Amino acid sequence: MQPRWDDLQDFLAIARAGQIARAAVATGVDPTTLARHLRRLEATLGQTLFEQTREGQVPTAAGEALLVAVEAMQQAAARIAAPDDDPHHLTGVLRVSVSEGFGTWFVAHHLPAFARLHPELAIELVATSGFLNPSRREADVAVMLARPQTGAVISGKLTDYTLGLYAARTYAARRPLPETVEQVREHDLIGYVPDLLYAPELRYLSEVQADLEPRLRSSSINAQYRLVAAGAGLGVLPRFIGDADDSLYRVLPDRTIRRSFWLVTHQDMREAKKVRTFRDWLTALVATHRGRFV
């Protein structure tokens, strides 16, 4: 018996969403119906396609193999409806995972222009603390803080960027800003919650001086920026955030922290038209605004 096309489409939605409930929201199909279609597909194929975890549905080896085939079928169907020689005809859904700061302070400012070029493409910008995993197809494109060492992904450096220590003018009006690294210890510091760091690259304060501990802590870089701007203390911010606010001072400007953004896609999705188009657009955009990062 051949699997039904609508069952395969529902399987694809679950695999991309990582959870039946999220797939139901994305597709507008009742979760019970999605689950029933999944059971029917597994019975037809005689294979278990997902493992149930605390986070949701994770594809098994058989599920991963089917996912590659179904995505290829979907891309072939899209090419029939919109030939590849028309780069502006993109359809479907593009999910992009980025860090919170880069997503809200840079990508979100420019994404409307990309959306206007591709009016039939739905774009999901996932800008949170943590990243979706392209190797598990949680995202079509991810901009990550480190190059992945494992997984079936293709990655390349998007850009280097720098960070510095910042304070608000209101804070400087209350107390003299530090002129040496040693004096930083005398100030209230703002930073990440140590046991909630989702990437080791976020350990910024230790690069200003060893063993510095923030007194005001947040898992959100945007919340940290708000605390710095409110005059609560000193905090490390990316230049594309700190330099964008004229009410902030750069403290110890010779102390520069360097990091990199990496552009990552699943190896089976790298030539998908929507992925290739977005990747080229973002790479060109970052190159145009290189001064904001380095």
C-alpha positions in Angstrom: 0.0 0.0 0.0 1.3 3.4 -0.9 1.3 6.2 1.7 -1.2 9.0 1.3 0.2 12.4 0.2 -1.7 14.2 3.0 -0.2 11.8 5.6 3.2 12.6 4.3 2.5 16.4 4.4 1.3 16.0 8.0 4.5 14.0 8.8 6.6 16.8 7.4 4.8 19.4 9.5 5.4 17.4 12.7 9.0 16.8 11.8 9.6 20.5 11.2 7.7 21.7 14.3 9.1 19.0 16.5 5.8 18.6 18.3 2.3 17.6 17.2 0.7 20.6 19.1 3.0 23.1 17.3 2.4 21.4 14.0 -1.3 21.7 14.6 -1.0 25.5 15.1 1.2 25.8 12.0 -1.1 23.8 9.7 -4.5 24.6 11.2 -5.2 20.9 11.5 -6.5 19.4 14.8 -3.8 17.7 16.8 -5.9 14.5 17.1 -6.2 14.4 13.3 -2.4 14.8 12.9 -1.7 12.1 15.4 -4.2 9.8 13.6 -2.6 10.5 10.2 0.9 9.8 11.7 -0.3 6.4 13.1 -1.8 5.5 9.7 1.5 6.4 7.9 3.5 4.4 10.4 1.2 1.4 9.9 1.4 1.8 6.1 5.2 1.8 6.2 5.6 -0.6 9.0 8.0 1.7 10.8 8.1 4.0 13.8 8.9 7.5 12.6 9.2 9.4 15.8 10.4 8.9 19.3 8.3 10.6 22.0 10.5 12.8 24.3 9.8 15.4 26.9 10.3 18.1 24.3 8.1 16.5 21.6 8.6 14.2 18.6 12.1 13.4 17.5 12.6 11.5 14.2 13.9 8.0 14.3 16.4 6.8 11.8 13.5 5.7 9.6 11.9 9.1 10.2 15.0 11.0 9.1 15.3 8.9 5.9 11.6 9.6 5.1 12.0 13.3 5.9 14.7 13.6 3.2 12.5 11.9 0.7 9.4 13.9 1.5 11.3 17.2 1.5 12.6 16.3 -2.0 9.1 15.6 -3.1 7.9 18.9 -1.8 10.7 20.8 -3.5 9.9 19.0 -6.8 6.2 19.9 -6.5 7.2 23.5 -5.8 9.4 23.6 -8.9 6.5 22.4 -11.0 4.4 25.3 -9.6 7.2 27.9 -9.7 10.2 27.2 -12.0 13.6 27.6 -10.5 14.5 30.3 -13.1 12.3 32.7 -11.2 14.3 33.5 -8.0 11.6 35.8 -6.6 8.9 33.1 -6.6 9.3 31.5 -3.2 6.5 29.7 -1.4 6.0 27.7 1.7 7.5 28.5 5.1 11.1 29.5 5.9 12.1 29.2 9.6 15.2 31.1 10.7 16.8 30.6 14.1 19.0 33.4 15.4 20.3 34.7 18.7 18.0 37.1 20.5 20.3 40.2 20.1 21.2 39.6 16.5 17.6 38.8 15.6 15.9 41.8 17.3 18.6 44.4 16.7 19.6 43.6 13.1 17.6 40.9 11.2 14.2 42.2 12.3 15.0 45.7 11.1 15.8 44.4 7.5 13.5 41.4 7.2 10.5 43.4 5.9 12.5 44.2 2.8 13.1 40.5 2.1 9.5 39.7 2.8 8.3 42.3 0.3 10.5 40.6 -2.4 8.8 37.3 -1.7 5.2 37.9 -0.8 4.1 34.2 -1.0 6.8 33.1 1.5 5.9 32.8 5.2 8.9 33.6 7.3 9.4 32.5 10.9 12.1 34.4 12.8 12.9 32.5 16.0 15.0 35.0 18.0 15.3 33.5 21.5 17.8 32.5 24.1 19.1 29.3 22.5 19.0 28.0 19.0 16.9 25.5 17.0 19.0 22.7 15.6 19.4 22.6 11.8 20.8 19.0 11.9 17.4 17.9 13.4 15.6 20.1 10.9 14.2 22.3 13.6 15.1 25.3 11.4 15.9 25.9 7.8 18.6 28.3 8.5 20.4 29.1 11.8 22.8 31.9 12.7 24.8 30.4 15.6 27.6 31.5 18.0 29.9 28.6 17.2 30.5 26.3 14.2 28.8 23.0 14.8 31.2 20.1 15.2 28.6 17.3 14.6 25.5 16.8 12.6 24.6 16.7 8.9 25.0 20.4 8.4 26.9 22.9 6.2 28.3 25.9 8.0 30.3 29.0 7.1 31.3 32.2 9.0 28.8 35.0 8.5 30.8 37.6 10.3 33.0 38.4 13.2 31.6 40.9 15.7 32.9 42.7 18.8 31.5 43.4 22.2 32.4 46.0 24.9 31.5 47.1 28.4 28.8 49.8 28.5 27.3 52.1 31.1 24.4 54.7 30.9 24.9 58.4 31.3 22.6 58.3 34.3 24.9 55.7 35.9 28.0 57.8 35.1 26.3 60.9 36.7 26.0 59.0 40.0 29.5 57.6 40.3 32.8 57.8 38.3 33.2 55.1 35.7 36.2 52.8 36.0 39.4 53.8 34.4 41.2 50.5 34.9 40.1 46.8 34.8 40.7 46.5 38.5 38.2 49.2 39.2 35.4 47.3 37.4 35.1 45.1 40.5 33.9 48.1 42.5 30.8 48.5 40.3 27.4 46.7 39.9 27.7 44.4 37.0 25.0 43.1 34.7 25.2 39.7 32.9 23.9 36.3 32.2 22.5 33.8 34.8 25.5 31.5 35.1 23.7 28.2 35.2 21.3 29.2 32.3 24.0 30.0 29.7 23.0 28.2 26.5 26.4 28.7 24.9 30.0 29.0 26.4 30.6 31.9 24.1 28.3 34.0 26.3 30.9 34.1 29.2 31.8 37.7 28.5 32.7 39.2 31.9 35.5 36.7 32.5 37.2 38.2 29.4 37.0 41.7 31.0 38.7 40.3 34.1 38.8 36.8 35.6 36.2 35.9 38.3 33.9 38.8 37.7 30.3 38.0 38.8 27.2 39.9 37.8 24.9 41.1 40.6 22.0 41.7 38.2 21.4 38.7 36.0 19.2 37.8 33.1 19.0 35.1 30.5 18.0 37.8 27.9 20.5 40.1 26.3 17.7 42.5 25.6 16.8 42.6 29.3 20.5 43.2 30.1 20.5 46.1 27.6 17.5 47.6 29.3 19.2 47.3 32.7 22.3 49.0 31.4 20.2 51.7 29.8 18.3 52.2 33.0 21.5 53.0 34.8 21.5 49.8 36.9 25.2 49.0 36.3 27.9 48.0 33.8 27.2 45.3 31.2 28.8 43.7 28.2 26.9 44.3 25.0 27.5 43.6 21.3 28.5 46.8 19.5 25.5 46.5 17.3 23.4 47.0 20.4 25.6 49.3 22.6 26.7 51.7 19.8 23.1 52.1 18.6 22.1 53.9 21.9 23.6 57.4 22.2 22.7 57.4 26.0 25.4 54.7 26.6 29.1 55.2 27.3 31.7 52.7 26.2 33.7 51.8 29.3 37.4 50.8 28.9 37.1 51.0 25.1 40.5 49.2 24.7 38.9 46.1 26.2 37.3 44.4 23.2 35.7 41.0 23.2 35.5 39.2 19.8 33.0 36.6 18.7 31.7 35.2 15.4 28.3 34.4 13.9 28.1 31.1 11.8 25.5 30.5 9.1 24.3 26.9 9.3 21.9 24.8 7.2 21.1 21.1 6.9 23.1 19.6 4.1 20.0 18.3 2.4 18.4 21.8 2.4 21.4 23.9 1.3 20.2 24.1 -2.3 16.6 24.6 -1.6 15.6 27.8 -3.3 14.2 29.5 -0.3 17.2 28.6 1.8 19.7 29.6 -0.9 17.9 32.9 -1.5 17.7 33.9 2.1 21.3 32.8 2.8 22.6 35.0 -0.1 20.5 37.9 1.0 21.6 37.8 4.6 25.3 37.4 3.7 25.1 40.4 1.4 23.2 42.4 4.0 25.8 41.7 6.8 28.6 42.6 4.4 27.0 45.9 3.6 26.7 46.7 7.4 30.0 45.3 8.4 30.9 48.4 10.4 28.1 47.7 12.9 29.8 44.4 13.9 33.5 45.0 13.9 
